[in-house]
Amino acid sequence: MVSQFKSVFDIIGPVMIGPSSSHTAGAARIGKIVRNIFGELPDQVDILLYESFAKTYRGHGTDIALVGGLLGMEPNDERLAESLKLAHEAGVEVAFVPKKEKAEHPNQVTMKVKKGDRSMSVTGISIGGGNIQISELNGFRINLSMGIPTFIVVHQDLPGLIAKVTQIFEQQAINIGTMTVTREAKGDKAIMIIEVDERDVGDSLEQLKAITHVHNASFFK
């Protein structure tokens, strides 16, 4: 018999604050990924909650978990219970918007963050045991499970930019497993999602961020 579990953590669940791994640990991880991709603390966040998240987000701590993750907290951070207060003190305007529409998954959330003239929208789902998937980024359909070392590069759609990115990986001896590039329109904003074989990527992330016309770059181990 082949086990469906990859590790003991798939069975016992993550170390966390709160009653539900889907509603708290998973939610905190979604919030933290949004913060990492955005690259800074936003001034404003609209949190659109669907189905189960919409019905129980206060009682199960989904609200504090999402905001705590956005503040950079892990699921087991003891400050999680005060995340709404800490966000307010940091000048972050938070709005929760329960939605009545059906969603692809019962534990689904879209976080729309904004700072100045910068904005970003990320849709994530909590699939249980603290595990998550990111299914949409700025309107682009993606499939990011966070189980594989992954770079996300937000950039301007310009000739030669992809070559500059892959050249950095060649110099660092980082092998690319899969690479997906999507764009809003020719010459507009685009996103690279690059899965790699190595978890030790040296200073490649800093080099990516230094490329002209790269708006932001993130790496998830």
TAWO-V654986 format. One record per backbone hydrogen bond with DSSP energy under -1.0 kcal/mol. CO is the residue of the C=O (numbers start at 1). NH is the residue of the N-H. E is the energy in kcal/mol with one decimal. If there is no record, write none. Layout:
BEGIN
CO;NH;E / CO;NH;E
END
This chain:
BEGIN
7;10;-1.2 / 8;11;-1.1 / 8;12;-2.4 / 9;13;-1.3 / 20;24;-2.4 / 21;26;-3.0 / 24;28;-2.8 / 25;29;-1.9 / 26;30;-2.1 / 27;31;-2.5 / 28;32;-2.1 / 29;33;-2.1 / 30;34;-2.3 / 31;35;-2.0 / 32;36;-2.4 / 33;37;-2.8 / 34;38;-2.5 / 35;39;-2.3 / 43;93;-3.0 / 44;114;-2.3 / 45;95;-2.3 / 46;112;-2.9 / 47;97;-3.3 / 48;110;-2.4 / 49;99;-3.1 / 50;53;-1.5 / 51;55;-1.8 / 52;56;-2.1 / 53;57;-1.1 / 56;60;-2.6 / 57;62;-1.0 / 57;63;-1.8 / 61;65;-2.0 / 62;66;-2.6 / 63;67;-1.9 / 64;68;-2.4 / 65;69;-2.7 / 66;70;-1.9 / 67;71;-1.5 / 68;73;-2.7 / 69;72;-1.7 / 74;77;-1.9 / 75;17;-2.5 / 77;80;-1.8 / 79;82;-1.9 / 80;83;-1.9 / 82;86;-2.6 / 83;87;-2.6 / 84;88;-2.0 / 85;89;-2.2 / 86;90;-1.5 / 87;92;-2.8 / 88;91;-1.4 / 93;45;-2.8 / 95;47;-3.4 / 97;49;-1.7 / 106;53;-1.4 / 107;126;-2.1 / 108;50;-2.1 / 109;124;-2.8 / 110;48;-3.1 / 111;122;-2.1 / 112;46;-2.6 / 113;120;-2.2 / 114;43;-2.2 / 114;44;-2.0 / 115;118;-2.4 / 118;115;-2.6 / 120;113;-2.5 / 121;138;-3.6 / 122;111;-3.0 / 123;135;-2.1 / 123;136;-1.3 / 124;109;-2.5 / 125;133;-2.1 / 128;131;-1.8 / 131;127;-1.9 / 133;125;-2.7 / 134;144;-2.4 / 135;142;-1.9 / 136;123;-2.5 / 137;140;-2.2 / 140;137;-2.3 / 144;134;-2.9 / 149;196;-2.5 / 150;220;-2.8 / 151;194;-2.7 / 152;218;-2.3 / 153;192;-2.8 / 154;215;-1.9 / 154;216;-1.8 / 155;190;-3.4 / 156;158;-1.3 / 158;161;-1.5 / 160;164;-1.7 / 161;165;-1.8 / 162;166;-2.6 / 163;167;-1.9 / 164;168;-1.3 / 165;169;-1.5 / 166;170;-2.1 / 167;171;-2.4 / 168;172;-1.8 / 169;174;-2.9 / 170;173;-1.1 / 175;197;-2.1 / 178;195;-2.5 / 180;193;-2.7 / 182;191;-3.0 / 185;188;-2.6 / 188;157;-2.9 / 189;184;-2.5 / 190;155;-2.7 / 191;182;-2.3 / 192;153;-2.5 / 193;180;-2.4 / 194;151;-3.0 / 195;177;-3.2 / 195;178;-1.2 / 201;204;-2.0 / 203;207;-1.9 / 204;208;-2.4 / 205;209;-2.2 / 206;210;-1.1 / 208;211;-1.4 / 211;214;-1.8 / 213;156;-2.4 / 216;154;-3.0 / 218;152;-2.4 / 220;150;-2.5
END
